[in-house]
């Protein structure tokens, strides 16, 4: 189950629609990837460790390209390191293990995963203004 959100800057009006969470199609990819990791621990030691210690696999996150100054949604696999212990105050590095590297499809720059679209310190990439990201729609 995932959500569509509309990110809106209160200052400059920058608006973009993004999705978070897996669709039914991506859920299958996630399950196959999780099994691949656990079946080949020598090839994926860090990912396997997190999955065996309360980590959960996820996909379809929101990323920020600093060069293009755009939020983008990508269907990439990541692992929440400890699904039960992470908090809203966790940083991306503390909470997430990026199984697939996120690169911008426009400029090729590696992008930053946006852990929480409702974080108070998240700012508009265009002007630095305050943004809101309400849920527009749930999907399956």
N, C-alpha and C positions, 0 to 999 in steps of 0.2 A: 504494500500500500504506500502510496506517495502523495505528495501535494504539489500543486502549482502555486507559486507565489508571484506577486507583482511587487518588485522593488521600486520604490518611489522616493526621490529626493525632494524634501520640502523646500529646499533653497533654489535649485536650478531646474527642477522638473524632470531630471533624468529618470527614465522609466524603462524597466526591462522585466520580462516574464521569464521565470526559471522554474525548473522542477527539482524536487528533492525526493529521494526514496525510489525503490525499485518498482517497475511495472511487472506484470506477470512474466513477460519475456525475460527481463533482467533477473528476476528471482531464480529462474532456471540456470542462468549463467553463474549467478552467485553460488548456487548449490554445487554445480559442477566444479567451479574453481576451488571451493572449500574442500571438496573431496580430493581434488588434484594435489592441493597443498598437504593434506594429511596423509595421502598415499606416498608422497615424495618429500618427506621431512628433510632429507639431506640436501635437496635442491632448494628448499624454502625454509631454512631453520628458524628464522625470526618470525615469519608469518605463522608457522606451525606452532611455535611456542605460545604466541598470543591466543590462537584458537583453542589450544589445550588448557589455557588458564583464564577462562571466562571471557575471552575475546569473542566478538561477533563480526561476521562479514557483512559489509554493506556496499551500496553503490548509488550512483546517480546523485552526486553532490553538486554543490555550487562552488565555483572557483573564481578567483580574481586575477585578471591579467593586468599587471602593473603597467606594462608598455602600452597596451591598447586602452587602458582605463575602462575596462568593461567587466561586468559580472557575466559568467558563462556557466551553463549546466553541462556536465559531462557524465556519461555512463561509464565510470571507471570503478574498479574494485578497490575498496579500502577495508581496513580492519580496525574496529574499535578495540583498543588494547585490553580494556577491562570494562565490559558493558555495564556491570553492576556498580562499579566504584567511581566512574567518571562523574564529574559534576559540571554544572553550568559555568563554573569558574576555571575549568581545565583549559589549558592551551591546546592548540592543534597538536603540537609535538608531544604533549603529555597523553593525549587521548587517542590519537590516530596513528596507524601505520599505513602509509600509502603503498599498496601493492602494485598499482600501476601509476606511473608518473604522469602528471597532468601538464600537457603542453597546449598552448593556445593554437587553435586551428587557423587563425589569421596571421600571426607573426612568428609562431614557433617558440615563444618564450615559455619557460616553466611557470606554471601558475600556482597560486596559494589557495589551499582548501579553506573555505569559509565554514568554520565549525558551528557558528550560531548566528543566524540571520537576524536574531532579535537582540544581539549584544549591544549594549549602550555605546561602546566605543567603535562600532562599525560605522564607517562614513562613506559618503558618496565618492566614487573614484574620479568623478569629473571635477567637483568643486570643493569637496571636503564637508559638505553640508550633512545635516541629519537625515537619515533615511528610515523608512518604514517598509516592512515586508509582510503584509497581511496574507493569510492563506486565501486563495481565490477558489480553489477546487481540490477535492480529493480524488485520486484515481486508483485503479486497481490493475 
